Amino acid sequence: KIYPPRIADFAYVTDQACSEDDVLDFEIDLMKALNWFISPMKAMSWLVQPEE
């Protein structure tokens, strides 16, 4: 199994420049800016070649 990173891991890689709360706040701000619209990549998206 592959486990997603914990919020503490993201805070750690910033050398503690951001707290866990900062990471969560930024995630909320980002999602609001995107109007909560996220679309996961599908395998076919990677396989389709753009037409030239």
mmJSON file of the N, C-alpha and C atoms, coordinates in Angstrom:
{"data_MODEL":{"atom_site":{
"group_PDB":["ATOM","ATOM","ATOM","ATOM","ATOM","ATOM","ATOM","ATOM","ATOM","ATOM","ATOM","ATOM","ATOM","ATOM","ATOM","ATOM","ATOM","ATOM","ATOM","ATOM","ATOM","ATOM","ATOM","ATOM","ATOM","ATOM","ATOM","ATOM","ATOM","ATOM","ATOM","ATOM","ATOM","ATOM","ATOM","ATOM","ATOM","ATOM","ATOM","ATOM","ATOM","ATOM","ATOM","ATOM","ATOM","ATOM","ATOM","ATOM","ATOM","ATOM","ATOM","ATOM","ATOM","ATOM","ATOM","ATOM","ATOM","ATOM","ATOM","ATOM","ATOM","ATOM","ATOM","ATOM","ATOM","ATOM","ATOM","ATOM","ATOM","ATOM","ATOM","ATOM","ATOM","ATOM","ATOM","ATOM","ATOM","ATOM","ATOM","ATOM","ATOM","ATOM","ATOM","ATOM","ATOM","ATOM","ATOM","ATOM","ATOM","ATOM","ATOM","ATOM","ATOM","ATOM","ATOM","ATOM","ATOM","ATOM","ATOM","ATOM","ATOM","ATOM","ATOM","ATOM","ATOM","ATOM","ATOM","ATOM","ATOM","ATOM","ATOM","ATOM","ATOM","ATOM","ATOM","ATOM","ATOM","ATOM","ATOM","ATOM","ATOM","ATOM","ATOM","ATOM","ATOM","ATOM","ATOM","ATOM","ATOM","ATOM","ATOM","ATOM","ATOM","ATOM","ATOM","ATOM","ATOM","ATOM","ATOM","ATOM","ATOM","ATOM","ATOM","ATOM","ATOM","ATOM","ATOM","ATOM","ATOM","ATOM","ATOM","ATOM","ATOM","ATOM","ATOM","ATOM"],
"id":[1,2,3,4,5,6,7,8,9,10,11,12,13,14,15,16,17,18,19,20,21,22,23,24,25,26,27,28,29,30,31,32,33,34,35,36,37,38,39,40,41,42,43,44,45,46,47,48,49,50,51,52,53,54,55,56,57,58,59,60,61,62,63,64,65,66,67,68,69,70,71,72,73,74,75,76,77,78,79,80,81,82,83,84,85,86,87,88,89,90,91,92,93,94,95,96,97,98,99,100,101,102,103,104,105,106,107,108,109,110,111,112,113,114,115,116,117,118,119,120,121,122,123,124,125,126,127,128,129,130,131,132,133,134,135,136,137,138,139,140,141,142,143,144,145,146,147,148,149,150,151,152,153,154,155,156],
"type_symbol":["N","C","C","N","C","C","N","C","C","N","C","C","N","C","C","N","C","C","N","C","C","N","C","C","N","C","C","N","C","C","N","C","C","N","C","C","N","C","C","N","C","C","N","C","C","N","C","C","N","C","C","N","C","C","N","C","C","N","C","C","N","C","C","N","C","C","N","C","C","N","C","C","N","C","C","N","C","C","N","C","C","N","C","C","N","C","C","N","C","C","N","C","C","N","C","C","N","C","C","N","C","C","N","C","C","N","C","C","N","C","C","N","C","C","N","C","C","N","C","C","N","C","C","N","C","C","N","C","C","N","C","C","N","C","C","N","C","C","N","C","C","N","C","C","N","C","C","N","C","C","N","C","C","N","C","C"],
"label_atom_id":["N","CA","C","N","CA","C","N","CA","C","N","CA","C","N","CA","C","N","CA","C","N","CA","C","N","CA","C","N","CA","C","N","CA","C","N","CA","C","N","CA","C","N","CA","C","N","CA","C","N","CA","C","N","CA","C","N","CA","C","N","CA","C","N","CA","C","N","CA","C","N","CA","C","N","CA","C","N","CA","C","N","CA","C","N","CA","C","N","CA","C","N","CA","C","N","CA","C","N","CA","C","N","CA","C","N","CA","C","N","CA","C","N","CA","C","N","CA","C","N","CA","C","N","CA","C","N","CA","C","N","CA","C","N","CA","C","N","CA","C","N","CA","C","N","CA","C","N","CA","C","N","CA","C","N","CA","C","N","CA","C","N","CA","C","N","CA","C","N","CA","C","N","CA","C","N","CA","C","N","CA","C"],
"label_alt_id":[null,null,null,null,null,null,null,null,null,null,null,null,null,null,null,null,null,null,null,null,null,null,null,null,null,null,null,null,null,null,null,null,null,null,null,null,null,null,null,null,null,null,null,null,null,null,null,null,null,null,null,null,null,null,null,null,null,null,null,null,null,null,null,null,null,null,null,null,null,null,null,null,null,null,null,null,null,null,null,null,null,null,null,null,null,null,null,null,null,null,null,null,null,null,null,null,null,null,null,null,null,null,null,null,null,null,null,null,null,null,null,null,null,null,null,null,null,null,null,null,null,null,null,null,null,null,null,null,null,null,null,null,null,null,null,null,null,null,null,null,null,null,null,null,null,null,null,null,null,null,null,null,null,null,null,null],
"label_comp_id":["LYS","LYS","LYS","ILE","ILE","ILE","TYR","TYR","TYR","PRO","PRO","PRO","PRO","PRO","PRO","ARG","ARG","ARG","ILE","ILE","ILE","ALA","ALA","ALA","ASP","ASP","ASP","PHE","PHE","PHE","ALA","ALA","ALA","TYR","TYR","TYR","VAL","VAL","VAL","THR","THR","THR","ASP","ASP","ASP","GLN","GLN","GLN","ALA","ALA","ALA","CYS","CYS","CYS","SER","SER","SER","GLU","GLU","GLU","ASP","ASP","ASP","ASP","ASP","ASP","VAL","VAL","VAL","LEU","LEU","LEU","ASP","ASP","ASP","PHE","PHE","PHE","GLU","GLU","GLU","ILE","ILE","ILE","ASP","ASP","ASP","LEU","LEU","LEU","MET","MET","MET","LYS","LYS","LYS","ALA","ALA","ALA","LEU","LEU","LEU","ASN","ASN","ASN","TRP","TRP","TRP","PHE","PHE","PHE","ILE","ILE","ILE","SER","SER","SER","PRO","PRO","PRO","MET","MET","MET","LYS","LYS","LYS","ALA","ALA","ALA","MET","MET","MET","SER","SER","SER","TRP","TRP","TRP","LEU","LEU","LEU","VAL","VAL","VAL","GLN","GLN","GLN","PRO","PRO","PRO","GLU","GLU","GLU","GLU","GLU","GLU"],
"label_asym_id":["A","A","A","A","A","A","A","A","A","A","A","A","A","A","A","A","A","A","A","A","A","A","A","A","A","A","A","A","A","A","A","A","A","A","A","A","A","A","A","A","A","A","A","A","A","A","A","A","A","A","A","A","A","A","A","A","A","A","A","A","A","A","A","A","A","A","A","A","A","A","A","A","A","A","A","A","A","A","A","A","A","A","A","A","A","A","A","A","A","A","A","A","A","A","A","A","A","A","A","A","A","A","A","A","A","A","A","A","A","A","A","A","A","A","A","A","A","A","A","A","A","A","A","A","A","A","A","A","A","A","A","A","A","A","A","A","A","A","A","A","A","A","A","A","A","A","A","A","A","A","A","A","A","A","A","A"],
"label_entity_id":["1","1","1","1","1","1","1","1","1","1","1","1","1","1","1","1","1","1","1","1","1","1","1","1","1","1","1","1","1","1","1","1","1","1","1","1","1","1","1","1","1","1","1","1","1","1","1","1","1","1","1","1","1","1","1","1","1","1","1","1","1","1","1","1","1","1","1","1","1","1","1","1","1","1","1","1","1","1","1","1","1","1","1","1","1","1","1","1","1","1","1","1","1","1","1","1","1","1","1","1","1","1","1","1","1","1","1","1","1","1","1","1","1","1","1","1","1","1","1","1","1","1","1","1","1","1","1","1","1","1","1","1","1","1","1","1","1","1","1","1","1","1","1","1","1","1","1","1","1","1","1","1","1","1","1","1"],
"label_seq_id":[1,1,1,2,2,2,3,3,3,4,4,4,5,5,5,6,6,6,7,7,7,8,8,8,9,9,9,10,10,10,11,11,11,12,12,12,13,13,13,14,14,14,15,15,15,16,16,16,17,17,17,18,18,18,19,19,19,20,20,20,21,21,21,22,22,22,23,23,23,24,24,24,25,25,25,26,26,26,27,27,27,28,28,28,29,29,29,30,30,30,31,31,31,32,32,32,33,33,33,34,34,34,35,35,35,36,36,36,37,37,37,38,38,38,39,39,39,40,40,40,41,41,41,42,42,42,43,43,43,44,44,44,45,45,45,46,46,46,47,47,47,48,48,48,49,49,49,50,50,50,51,51,51,52,52,52],
"pdbx_PDB_ins_code":[null,null,null,null,null,null,null,null,null,null,null,null,null,null,null,null,null,null,null,null,null,null,null,null,null,null,null,null,null,null,null,null,null,null,null,null,null,null,null,null,null,null,null,null,null,null,null,null,null,null,null,null,null,null,null,null,null,null,null,null,null,null,null,null,null,null,null,null,null,null,null,null,null,null,null,null,null,null,null,null,null,null,null,null,null,null,null,null,null,null,null,null,null,null,null,null,null,null,null,null,null,null,null,null,null,null,null,null,null,null,null,null,null,null,null,null,null,null,null,null,null,null,null,null,null,null,null,null,null,null,null,null,null,null,null,null,null,null,null,null,null,null,null,null,null,null,null,null,null,null,null,null,null,null,null,null],
"Cartn_x":[0.838,0.0,0.88,0.346,1.013,0.144,0.747,0.008,0.26,-0.774,-0.569,0.247,0.976,1.758,0.848,1.353,0.611,0.875,-0.005,0.174,1.473,1.804,3.052,4.259,4.171,5.273,5.471,4.37,4.477,5.083,4.667,5.234,6.72,7.102,8.504,9.392,8.94,9.783,9.945,9.133,9.329,10.313,10.944,11.878,11.164,9.901,9.04,8.759,8.952,8.576,7.057,6.363,4.903,4.466,3.454,2.901,1.865,1.398,0.346,-0.908,-1.215,-2.378,-2.194,-0.959,-0.684,-0.934,-0.502,-0.703,-2.194,-2.948,-4.397,-5.07,-4.666,-5.246,-4.966,-3.726,-3.38,-4.188,-4.382,-5.171,-6.601,-7.188,-8.544,-8.568,-7.58,-7.513,-7.384,-6.559,-6.357,-7.637,-8.312,-9.548,-10.631,-10.692,-11.661,-11.338,-10.045,-9.641,-10.005,-9.994,-10.354,-11.849,-12.608,-14.045,-14.31,-13.431,-13.54,-13.567,-13.089,-13.08,-11.696,-11.606,-10.371,-10.762,-9.911,-10.19,-8.964,-9.108,-7.952,-7.566,-6.279,-5.797,-6.189,-6.573,-6.9,-5.821,-5.681,-4.645,-4.759,-5.956,-6.131,-5.667,-5.721,-5.245,-3.754,-3.017,-1.574,-1.247,-2.117,-1.834,-2.21,-3.162,-3.617,-2.548,-2.158,-1.154,-1.859,-1.35,-1.973,-1.791,-2.808,-2.72,-1.883,-1.049,-0.192,-0.648],
"Cartn_y":[-1.185,0.0,1.244,2.274,3.575,4.5,5.108,5.994,7.447,8.267,9.687,10.342,11.394,12.076,12.717,12.776,13.444,14.944,15.707,17.162,17.514,16.765,17.007,16.854,15.963,15.783,17.037,17.645,18.879,20.001,20.104,21.122,20.858,19.602,19.238,19.651,19.415,19.738,21.24,22.044,23.494,23.96,22.996,23.29,24.084,23.714,24.329,25.806,26.253,27.621,27.763,26.65,26.608,25.582,25.923,24.965,24.089,23.07,22.221,23.044,23.981,24.855,25.723,26.211,27.008,26.191,24.935,24.059,23.862,23.607,23.428,24.704,25.85,27.125,27.387,27.094,27.303,26.371,25.133,24.193,24.7,25.219,25.774,26.976,27.875,29.04,28.615,27.621,27.131,26.526,25.729,25.105,26.153,27.177,28.255,28.99,29.229,29.906,29.078,27.761,26.865,26.557,27.229,26.962,25.489,24.879,23.474,22.531,22.993,22.156,21.548,20.281,19.549,18.306,17.934,16.774,15.869,14.673,13.775,13.327,13.155,12.664,11.203,10.848,9.464,8.923,7.625,7.005,7.448,7.538,7.931,9.361,10.21,11.584,11.608,10.683,10.613,9.96,9.087,8.338,9.08,9.988,10.71,11.712,11.645,12.564,13.777,14.969,16.154,16.127,16.581,16.64,17.837,17.629,18.732,19.259],
"Cartn_z":[0.0,0.0,0.0,-0.597,-0.575,0.262,1.245,2.138,1.74,1.773,1.467,2.579,2.241,3.277,4.319,5.524,6.598,6.525,7.118,7.138,7.847,8.872,9.603,8.686,7.699,6.748,5.899,5.481,4.7,5.546,6.784,7.673,7.89,8.0,8.233,7.061,5.824,4.669,4.468,5.137,5.071,6.135,6.803,7.896,8.986,9.192,10.203,9.93,8.675,8.316,8.307,8.056,8.084,9.112,9.853,10.813,10.103,10.79,10.224,9.95,10.834,10.625,9.381,9.151,7.954,6.687,6.697,5.543,5.289,6.338,6.193,5.695,6.24,5.815,4.337,3.907,2.506,1.603,2.04,1.245,1.066,2.122,2.032,1.091,1.221,0.336,-1.126,-1.382,-2.741,-3.307,-2.504,-2.97,-3.229,-2.403,-2.639,-3.935,-4.194,-5.424,-6.655,-6.509,-7.613,-7.638,-6.781,-6.647,-6.372,-5.627,-5.223,-6.417,-7.588,-8.783,-8.967,-8.676,-8.961,-9.743,-10.63,-11.469,-11.451,-10.917,-10.881,-12.287,-12.499,-13.782,-13.942,-15.131,-15.452,-16.38,-16.421,-17.25,-18.707,-19.223,-20.623,-20.878,-19.878,-20.042,-20.335,-19.761,-19.974,-21.316,-21.789,-23.005,-24.275,-24.193,-25.381,-25.794,-27.052,-27.583,-28.185,-27.942,-28.546,-30.065,-30.766,-32.226,-32.625,-33.621,-34.079,-35.406],
"occupancy":[1.0,1.0,1.0,1.0,1.0,1.0,1.0,1.0,1.0,1.0,1.0,1.0,1.0,1.0,1.0,1.0,1.0,1.0,1.0,1.0,1.0,1.0,1.0,1.0,1.0,1.0,1.0,1.0,1.0,1.0,1.0,1.0,1.0,1.0,1.0,1.0,1.0,1.0,1.0,1.0,1.0,1.0,1.0,1.0,1.0,1.0,1.0,1.0,1.0,1.0,1.0,1.0,1.0,1.0,1.0,1.0,1.0,1.0,1.0,1.0,1.0,1.0,1.0,1.0,1.0,1.0,1.0,1.0,1.0,1.0,1.0,1.0,1.0,1.0,1.0,1.0,1.0,1.0,1.0,1.0,1.0,1.0,1.0,1.0,1.0,1.0,1.0,1.0,1.0,1.0,1.0,1.0,1.0,1.0,1.0,1.0,1.0,1.0,1.0,1.0,1.0,1.0,1.0,1.0,1.0,1.0,1.0,1.0,1.0,1.0,1.0,1.0,1.0,1.0,1.0,1.0,1.0,1.0,1.0,1.0,1.0,1.0,1.0,1.0,1.0,1.0,1.0,1.0,1.0,1.0,1.0,1.0,1.0,1.0,1.0,1.0,1.0,1.0,1.0,1.0,1.0,1.0,1.0,1.0,1.0,1.0,1.0,1.0,1.0,1.0,1.0,1.0,1.0,1.0,1.0,1.0],
"B_iso_or_equiv":[0.0,0.0,0.0,0.0,0.0,0.0,0.0,0.0,0.0,0.0,0.0,0.0,0.0,0.0,0.0,0.0,0.0,0.0,0.0,0.0,0.0,0.0,0.0,0.0,0.0,0.0,0.0,0.0,0.0,0.0,0.0,0.0,0.0,0.0,0.0,0.0,0.0,0.0,0.0,0.0,0.0,0.0,0.0,0.0,0.0,0.0,0.0,0.0,0.0,0.0,0.0,0.0,0.0,0.0,0.0,0.0,0.0,0.0,0.0,0.0,0.0,0.0,0.0,0.0,0.0,0.0,0.0,0.0,0.0,0.0,0.0,0.0,0.0,0.0,0.0,0.0,0.0,0.0,0.0,0.0,0.0,0.0,0.0,0.0,0.0,0.0,0.0,0.0,0.0,0.0,0.0,0.0,0.0,0.0,0.0,0.0,0.0,0.0,0.0,0.0,0.0,0.0,0.0,0.0,0.0,0.0,0.0,0.0,0.0,0.0,0.0,0.0,0.0,0.0,0.0,0.0,0.0,0.0,0.0,0.0,0.0,0.0,0.0,0.0,0.0,0.0,0.0,0.0,0.0,0.0,0.0,0.0,0.0,0.0,0.0,0.0,0.0,0.0,0.0,0.0,0.0,0.0,0.0,0.0,0.0,0.0,0.0,0.0,0.0,0.0,0.0,0.0,0.0,0.0,0.0,0.0],
"pdbx_formal_charge":[null,null,null,null,null,null,null,null,null,null,null,null,null,null,null,null,null,null,null,null,null,null,null,null,null,null,null,null,null,null,null,null,null,null,null,null,null,null,null,null,null,null,null,null,null,null,null,null,null,null,null,null,null,null,null,null,null,null,null,null,null,null,null,null,null,null,null,null,null,null,null,null,null,null,null,null,null,null,null,null,null,null,null,null,null,null,null,null,null,null,null,null,null,null,null,null,null,null,null,null,null,null,null,null,null,null,null,null,null,null,null,null,null,null,null,null,null,null,null,null,null,null,null,null,null,null,null,null,null,null,null,null,null,null,null,null,null,null,null,null,null,null,null,null,null,null,null,null,null,null,null,null,null,null,null,null],
"auth_seq_id":[1,1,1,2,2,2,3,3,3,4,4,4,5,5,5,6,6,6,7,7,7,8,8,8,9,9,9,10,10,10,11,11,11,12,12,12,13,13,13,14,14,14,15,15,15,16,16,16,17,17,17,18,18,18,19,19,19,20,20,20,21,21,21,22,22,22,23,23,23,24,24,24,25,25,25,26,26,26,27,27,27,28,28,28,29,29,29,30,30,30,31,31,31,32,32,32,33,33,33,34,34,34,35,35,35,36,36,36,37,37,37,38,38,38,39,39,39,40,40,40,41,41,41,42,42,42,43,43,43,44,44,44,45,45,45,46,46,46,47,47,47,48,48,48,49,49,49,50,50,50,51,51,51,52,52,52],
"auth_comp_id":["LYS","LYS","LYS","ILE","ILE","ILE","TYR","TYR","TYR","PRO","PRO","PRO","PRO","PRO","PRO","ARG","ARG","ARG","ILE","ILE","ILE","ALA","ALA","ALA","ASP","ASP","ASP","PHE","PHE","PHE","ALA","ALA","ALA","TYR","TYR","TYR","VAL","VAL","VAL","THR","THR","THR","ASP","ASP","ASP","GLN","GLN","GLN","ALA","ALA","ALA","CYS","CYS","CYS","SER","SER","SER","GLU","GLU","GLU","ASP","ASP","ASP","ASP","ASP","ASP","VAL","VAL","VAL","LEU","LEU","LEU","ASP","ASP","ASP","PHE","PHE","PHE","GLU","GLU","GLU","ILE","ILE","ILE","ASP","ASP","ASP","LEU","LEU","LEU","MET","MET","MET","LYS","LYS","LYS","ALA","ALA","ALA","LEU","LEU","LEU","ASN","ASN","ASN","TRP","TRP","TRP","PHE","PHE","PHE","ILE","ILE","ILE","SER","SER","SER","PRO","PRO","PRO","MET","MET","MET","LYS","LYS","LYS","ALA","ALA","ALA","MET","MET","MET","SER","SER","SER","TRP","TRP","TRP","LEU","LEU","LEU","VAL","VAL","VAL","GLN","GLN","GLN","PRO","PRO","PRO","GLU","GLU","GLU","GLU","GLU","GLU"],
"auth_asym_id":["A","A","A","A","A","A","A","A","A","A","A","A","A","A","A","A","A","A","A","A","A","A","A","A","A","A","A","A","A","A","A","A","A","A","A","A","A","A","A","A","A","A","A","A","A","A","A","A","A","A","A","A","A","A","A","A","A","A","A","A","A","A","A","A","A","A","A","A","A","A","A","A","A","A","A","A","A","A","A","A","A","A","A","A","A","A","A","A","A","A","A","A","A","A","A","A","A","A","A","A","A","A","A","A","A","A","A","A","A","A","A","A","A","A","A","A","A","A","A","A","A","A","A","A","A","A","A","A","A","A","A","A","A","A","A","A","A","A","A","A","A","A","A","A","A","A","A","A","A","A","A","A","A","A","A","A"],
"auth_atom_id":["N","CA","C","N","CA","C","N","CA","C","N","CA","C","N","CA","C","N","CA","C","N","CA","C","N","CA","C","N","CA","C","N","CA","C","N","CA","C","N","CA","C","N","CA","C","N","CA","C","N","CA","C","N","CA","C","N","CA","C","N","CA","C","N","CA","C","N","CA","C","N","CA","C","N","CA","C","N","CA","C","N","CA","C","N","CA","C","N","CA","C","N","CA","C","N","CA","C","N","CA","C","N","CA","C","N","CA","C","N","CA","C","N","CA","C","N","CA","C","N","CA","C","N","CA","C","N","CA","C","N","CA","C","N","CA","C","N","CA","C","N","CA","C","N","CA","C","N","CA","C","N","CA","C","N","CA","C","N","CA","C","N","CA","C","N","CA","C","N","CA","C","N","CA","C","N","CA","C","N","CA","C"],
"pdbx_PDB_model_num":[1,1,1,1,1,1,1,1,1,1,1,1,1,1,1,1,1,1,1,1,1,1,1,1,1,1,1,1,1,1,1,1,1,1,1,1,1,1,1,1,1,1,1,1,1,1,1,1,1,1,1,1,1,1,1,1,1,1,1,1,1,1,1,1,1,1,1,1,1,1,1,1,1,1,1,1,1,1,1,1,1,1,1,1,1,1,1,1,1,1,1,1,1,1,1,1,1,1,1,1,1,1,1,1,1,1,1,1,1,1,1,1,1,1,1,1,1,1,1,1,1,1,1,1,1,1,1,1,1,1,1,1,1,1,1,1,1,1,1,1,1,1,1,1,1,1,1,1,1,1,1,1,1,1,1,1]
}}}
